[in-house]
Amino acid sequence: MAKNCFICDKELGRLSIKYSAKDLLNKKVEIPEGMTEEDKICSNDFIGLTNHKSGADAKLRTRTQDYKKDWNKRGIIQFKNERIAILQRVWGSQVEFIAAYDDLTNEGYRCVAHDEGKEGGSGMGATGGVNSYFYFQKMEYVR
């Protein structure tokens, strides 16, 4: 039975190089929280941990999996939790975007950043940002 990497959750094949908590200790690197002797990590994550002694990158990748399950790459509401939200203004969905924007502001979120997205060429019939991204933060978490 194939195991998955403890950090990135990618399948560790039979022939892939795998590293254990003992390998991390030998390199004097902090073991990611929750990793046991039976858990293994892939070579990419091992390199990331050993290049960044604090293990901050590996901890971030571990937490990323929790966020990815709530990510809607193609949706107007790409992500939302109790602290932040990201809206995408998509060509042809202006009314849906306005409704989502209104809902977020009504719930106490405020737009704190805006990214124009990719630029469309004149051959596409659009100029400026094709998809724009709006980043919101709930005001009670702004300090």
NUBA-883530 format. One record per residue: residue in one letter; x, y, z of N, C-alpha, C, O in turn. Coordinates in steps of 0.02 Angstrom, whole numbers, plus 50000, padded with zeros to 5 digits. Layout:
BEGIN
aXYZXYZXYZXYZ
...
END
This chain:
BEGIN
m500424994150000500005000050000500445006250000500895006950042
a500325010749953500715016849947500525021850001499935022550019
k501025025250027500905030450077500955037250043501215037849987
n500705042150076500745049050051501225053050093501355051450151
c501505058150062501965062750097501575066150153501015068550143
f501875066450212501555069450270501415076850258500925079550284
i501855080250220501785087550211501335089350152500845093050161
c501485086750093501115088850033500565083950012500165085449968
d500535078150043500025073050032500065069749963499605066349942
k500625070749928500715067349864500895060049877501235058549926
e500685055749832500825048649840501565047349834501905049749788
l501825043449881502525041449880502565034549847502365029549877
g502805034449786502845028149749503355023449780503745025249823
r503335017249756503765012049782504505013849773504925012249815
l504655017049717505355018649701505565025749720506145027549711
s505095029649747505275036549764505695036849827505645032449870
i506105041949832506515042849892506065045749947505715050649936
k506105042750005505685044850061506135046450121506655043350131
y505915051250161506295053250219505855052750281505255053850278
s506165051050337505805050150400505975055650449506385060050435
a505645055450506505795060250560506515059550582506845064550599
k506775053550582507475052250601507955055850552508455058650574
d507785055750488508205059250439508215066750453508735069950445
l507645069550473507615076650489508035078150551508385083250554
l507985073850602508385074850663509125074650647509515078550675
n509335070150602510045069650583510285076150551510875077850556
k509845079750517510005086150486509895091950533509975097750514
k509705090450596509575095550647509025100350625509075106450633
v508485097450598507915101350575507305099650618507205093850637
e506915104650634506315103750674505815099150637505685100250577
i505555094250671505065089550641504395093050639504185096050689
p504035092750582503375095850578502905093050632502905087150647
e502505097450659502035095550712501575089950688501275090350635
g501525084750729501085079050714501415073450675501115068150668
m502025074450651502375069250613502625063950661502945065550711
t502495057650644502705051950686503275048150652503475049750596
e503545043150686504085038950659503855035250596504265033850553
e503215033750590502965030150532502855034550472502835032150415
d502775041050483502645045750428503275046750386503835046450412
k503175048050322503725049350276503565055750238502995057750231
i504105059050214504025064950172504405063950107504885060050104
c504195067450055504515066949989505165070949988505305074850033
s505555069949936506205073349931506125080849924506525084649951
n505605083249888505495090449881505385093749949505675099049963
d504975090649991504835093550056505445092750103505565097150144
f505815087350096506435086550135506925092050119507235094950164
i507005093550054507455098950033507205105650060507605109750084
g506555106750057506275112950083506395113750157506555119250180
l506325108350195506445108650267507175109650283507345113650328
t507605106150248508325106650264508625113150240509145115250266
n508325116350190508565122850168508305128550212508615133850214
h507765127450247507465132450291507415129350360506925126050376
k507925130350399507985126850464507385127850510507255123550552
s507035133350502506465134450547505885129850531505455128750573
g505865127350470505305123150449504685127150433504145124250425
a504745133650428504155137950416503825136250350503205136050345
d504225134950298503935133250232503545126750236502995126250208
a503815121750270503475115350275502835115950315502325112950298
k502855119950369502245120950408501715124350366501125122750370
l501935129150326501465132650282501155127750232500555127950220
r501565123450202501295118550154500815113650187500335111550156
t500945111950250500485107450286499815110850296499285107750285
r499815117250315499195120950325498835122250259498225122850258
t499215122850205498925124350139498395119250120497895121150090
q498495113050137498005107850120497315109350149496815107950117
d497295112250209496655114150240496305119550200495695119450194
y496675124250173496385129650134496175127350064495665129650038
k496555122850035496405120549967495725117149962495395117649910
k495515113850014494865110350011494275115250006493735113449984
d494385121550027493865126650024493965131449966493585136249958
w494465130349925494645134749870494205133249809494125127449791
n493915138349779493505137549719493835141649664493645147449654
k494305138749629494725142349580494325145949527494515151349506
r493775143149505493385146049451492775150049475492415152849434
g492675150249540492085153649566492175161049576492735163549577
i491615164449583491635171649599491885172449670492315176649684
i491615168449716491875168149784492405162649783492245156749790
q493035164649775493565159649770493725156549837493865150649842
f493695160649889493855158149957493515162650007493455168749998
k493295159450062492995163350116493045159250180492865153350182
n493295162550232493255159650299493025165250346492775170350324
e493105164250411492845169250458493275175550461493065180450493
r493865175650430494305181450433494405184950365494445191050362
i494455180950312494615183850246494155180950192493835175750202
a494135184450135493765181950077494105184750014494405190050015
i494045180849960494325182949896493775182249844493495176849835
l493635187649809493155187549754493525188249688494035191649684
q493265185049637493525185849570492985188949526492435186349521
r493155194549495492675197549448492815194549380493335195849349
v492345190549357492425186849294492015190249240491465192749252
w492295190349180491945193249122491265189949115491215183849112
g490735193949112490065191349101489685189649165489115187349162
s489995190649222489655189049286489645195049333489735194349393
q489545200849305489565207049344489025207249398489175209349454
v488425205249382487885205549432488015200749490487905202449548
e488255194749475488425189949528488985192649572488975191849633
f489475195949540490025198949577489765204349625489965204549683
i489325208649600489035214049641488665211049700488725213549756
a488275205849688487895202649743488365199749796488255200649856
a488905196349774489385193549821489745199049859489855198449920
y489935204449825490265210149857489815213149910490025214649966
d489185214049892488695216849939488605212350000488585214750057
d488565205749988488495201050044489085201550092488995201650153
l489695201850065490285202150107490305208550148490445208350208
t490155214150117490165220450155489615220550208489705223350262
n489055217450194488505216850243488715212550302488475213650358
e489165207650291489395203150344489985206150383490245202950429
g490205212250366490745215450403491425214950371491925216850402
y491475212350310492105212050274492205218650237491715221850217
r492835220750229492995226650191493545224950141494005221050156
c493495227750082493995226550030494645230050050494645236150061
v495185226250054495825229150075496345229050019496855232450025
a496215225349965496685225249909496315223149846495805219649849
h496595225249789496295223649725496855222149676497335225949671
d496795216749639497285214749589496925214549522496435210949515
e497165218249474496845218649408496875212049369496505211349320
g497285207449389497315201049354497695201549289498075206349278
k497605196649246497955196349182497665201449134497075203049135
e498095203949091497865208749041497655205148978498005200748954
g497085207148951496855204448888497095208848831497115214948837
g497285205648777497525209448719496935212248679496365210148689
s497085216848635496555219948595496235214748549495655215548529
g496595209348532496305204148490495765200248526495355196948494
m495765200548593495255196948632494625201148640494125198648665
g494655207348619494065211648626494025214848695493515217948712
a494555214148735494555217148802495235220148815495745217648791
t495245225448853495885228348875495865228848950495325228648981
g496445229548981496475229849053496405222949083496535217949049
g496205222549146496155216149180495575211849155495005214049155
v495735205749134495215201149112494845198449172494235198549174
n495215196149222494935193949286495265198049340495875198349344
s494865201249382495125205149437494975201349502494475197949508
y495425202149550495355198849614495295204049669495665208949670
f494825203149714494695207749768494795203949834494485198749846
y495215206749877495395203549940495055207249997495125213350004
f494695203550038494305206350093494575203750159494835198250164
q494495207950209494655205850277494075208050322493815213650315
k493885203650367493355205450414493635210650462494175209750489
m493265215950471493515221750508493705220150580494145223350607
e493375215350610493545213750680494245210650687494505210250742
y494535208450631495205205550632495745210550610496335208850609
v495535216650592496015221850573496265225150638495855227250679
r496905225450646497195228350708497585234450692497865237650737
END
